[in-house]
């Protein structure tokens, strides 16, 4: 009944805000765009320590991916969008090479499919399976809510330079954790709803924020073989951010909070593993995290300091970070996720130099201090993440890394990344050996 009232209220809100106007005529048809990448990377033998693995061998590997974006537009302006992903896997068996994200032995699948209905020039409603990023778009760092896959409805309301995105999304449809899915007919859903707002203070500064609540009515999973106590992932979350500049000085900053039962909800991990009975979302305390990146432009050189923290089990988005710590470089050589295995504080000196129109060099010098969690899991200090379950907890770490970007031609870039990480582990049985990684990444946009 609660969900019926919630859905009805959302529809009445939409109906009350706008009237269905006839929008400007659009050119009907289908547009296809896309992107592709190929990555070749190397990890030395000391990466094994981060997984508590007794392995003295290095690793060289390659992966590739092609994505196609389709947009079909009707004469009245309504549209449909979909994205097809192909391959996205490392080197393997040529005759049978399924995607790592697929269970049906296929390496072609769709990760977005939704429609957009412009009721007026000020209001558009999107419904279906889409991906959301709420934060300082256009910056290097995606701290909290980046590329989150959802199914539901969201609004795009534009009023005098302010964009408002109300949303209601089904994160899990009914009880999915019975091994044989016997309970999928039951209406025990996990639903997320809230609103994101951002606006231009002036031509140089953007201020934004989001607030949301996730309710979880999924019940204990019971089938003929197993019974597990299912922990619900319910509570508030939110963030506030800014991005702007004054003359040569620039600033990007964000502060976020997640309820205790939602810590790690913004990751790419399954929130529950039915075969092991482990819940990877939630911990004992509410989580807090934030960062700021003040920077200064001197001709072709930009120098900045990335300062941040995580506390109470808070997890940053996996894309946040550098080269060896985090993976903002979009690399496969990251050795640790920022915010994982403990509460973090870090400071990173970042220098970007635009050598010429086609060549850019970025250097990072980073120090991180970590207060390792005593316990992991829903009743522990931090969430039971994949790397937190298998990986070694850091006490501290130094990173020295660089990324060279070369534009081959318009829409085609190659990146050369390399990094060295000097760790100190909480476990005295592990050697504090530094690890080295290198990566070459080709990217194409069309």
Secondary structure, 3 states (H helix, E strand, C coil): CHHHHHHHHHHHHHHHHCCCCCCCCCCCEEEEEEEEEEEEEEECHHHHHHHCCCCCCCEEEEEEEEEEEEEEECCCCCEEEEEEEEEEEECCCCCCCCCCCCCCCCCEEEEEEEEEEECCCCEEEEEEEEEEEECCCCCCCCCCEEEEEEEEEEEEEEECCEEEEEEEEEEECCCCCCCCCCCCCCCCCEEEEEEEEEEECCCCEEEEEEEEEEEECCCCEECCCCEECCCCCCEEEEEEEEEEEECCEEEEEEEEEECHHHCCCCCCCCCEECCCCEECCCCCCCEEEEEEEEEEEECCEEEEEEEEEEECCCCCCCCCECCCEECCCCCCCCCECCCCCEEEEEEEEEEEEEEECCEEEEEEEEEEEEEECCCECCCCCECCCHHHHHCCCEEEEEEEEEEEEEEEECCEEEEEEEEEEEEEECCCCCCCCCEEEEEEEEEEEC
